[in-house]
Amino acid sequence: MMRYEKPSVHVTEHIGPLDNDQIAALSDAELEAYLSENGYRERKKLYRANSNYVYRKIAGEGVLIPSGDLPGNVMVTVNGTGGFLWEQLQEPKTIGELIAAAKAAYDDPNHELEAQIREFVQNRVKTGQIWEVK
């Protein structure tokens, strides 16, 4: 018998130069190569806020307070957008899902939102505040 997993769906924005009909016509091996070449696996990665940080709003600012076995004695402040992303990451999400949620919540007149969210997540993964979970 197969192991049951909770059904899930991950939406990935269209990637690469092919249109949907061309992608659908690829063999399995060609599709695997195409997806690999165009970063599909990166887009499927799930991220989650490190549960050893407690998020609080203090005097209008977001504060991440380390708890448990975390080294050091520092707190991290985040702006409103950082707090929004932190709250989103209480459940595992892809970068694409974070971007979609932020686009629904924020105006992006300079079209910087996507790159800045990717940078935020990458930097927080490096510091251990966000975990890559899958």
C-alpha positions in Angstrom: 0.0 0.0 0.0 1.1 3.6 -0.6 1.6 6.1 2.2 -1.2 8.6 2.3 -0.3 12.3 2.2 -2.7 15.2 2.6 -3.6 16.4 -1.0 -1.8 19.6 -1.9 -1.4 21.9 -4.9 1.5 24.2 -5.6 0.9 26.9 -8.3 4.0 27.7 -10.3 4.1 30.7 -12.7 4.7 29.8 -16.3 8.4 29.2 -17.0 10.6 29.1 -20.0 10.0 29.9 -23.7 7.4 27.3 -24.6 3.7 27.8 -24.5 1.2 25.5 -22.8 0.5 23.4 -25.9 4.2 22.9 -26.6 4.8 21.9 -23.0 1.9 19.4 -23.0 3.4 17.8 -26.2 6.8 17.0 -24.5 7.6 13.5 -23.6 8.1 12.8 -19.9 11.9 12.9 -20.3 11.7 16.1 -22.3 9.4 17.7 -19.8 11.7 16.7 -16.9 14.7 18.3 -18.7 12.7 21.4 -19.6 11.5 21.9 -16.1 15.0 21.3 -14.7 16.5 23.9 -17.1 13.9 26.5 -16.2 14.2 26.3 -12.4 11.0 24.3 -11.6 12.4 22.5 -8.6 13.4 25.8 -7.0 9.9 27.1 -7.5 8.4 24.1 -5.6 10.5 24.6 -2.5 8.5 25.2 0.6 9.5 27.7 3.3 8.3 28.2 6.9 9.0 30.6 9.7 11.4 29.2 12.3 9.1 28.3 15.2 11.9 29.2 17.6 11.1 32.9 16.9 8.1 34.5 18.5 6.6 37.3 16.4 5.1 40.2 18.4 4.0 43.7 17.5 5.4 46.2 19.9 4.8 49.9 19.6 3.8 49.5 16.0 6.9 47.5 15.0 7.2 43.8 14.3 9.7 42.0 16.6 11.1 38.5 16.2 12.1 37.3 19.6 14.4 34.2 19.8 13.3 31.4 22.1 14.4 27.9 22.9 17.9 26.9 22.1 18.8 29.8 19.8 22.2 31.3 20.4 22.7 34.9 21.1 20.6 37.5 22.8 19.2 39.6 20.0 15.8 40.6 18.7 15.0 41.3 15.1 12.6 44.1 14.0 10.7 43.8 10.8 8.6 46.4 9.0 5.0 45.8 8.0 5.8 43.9 4.9 8.3 41.7 6.8 5.6 41.0 9.4 3.1 40.2 6.7 5.5 37.7 5.2 6.3 36.2 8.6 2.6 35.7 9.3 2.2 34.0 5.9 5.0 31.7 6.7 3.4 30.2 9.8 2.4 27.5 7.3 4.7 26.2 4.6 4.5 28.2 1.4 6.4 28.5 -1.9 8.0 31.8 -3.0 5.2 32.0 -5.6 2.5 31.7 -3.0 4.2 34.4 -0.9 4.4 36.7 -3.9 0.8 36.1 -4.9 -0.4 36.9 -1.3 1.7 40.0 -1.2 0.5 41.2 -4.6 -3.1 40.8 -3.4 -2.3 42.9 -0.3 0.1 45.5 -1.5 0.5 48.0 -4.4 3.6 47.4 -6.4 4.0 50.5 -8.7 7.8 50.0 -9.2 7.5 46.2 -9.8 10.0 45.5 -7.1 7.8 43.2 -4.9 8.8 39.9 -6.4 12.6 40.4 -6.3 12.5 41.9 -2.8 10.4 39.0 -1.5 12.8 36.5 -3.0 15.7 38.4 -1.4 13.9 38.6 2.0 13.4 34.8 2.1 16.9 34.0 0.9 18.4 36.3 3.5 16.2 34.9 6.3 17.1 31.3 5.3 20.8 32.2 5.6 20.2 33.5 9.1 18.0 30.6 10.1 14.9 32.6 10.8 13.1 30.9 7.9 13.5 27.2 7.2 13.4 25.5 3.8 11.1 22.6 4.7 10.8 20.7 1.3 
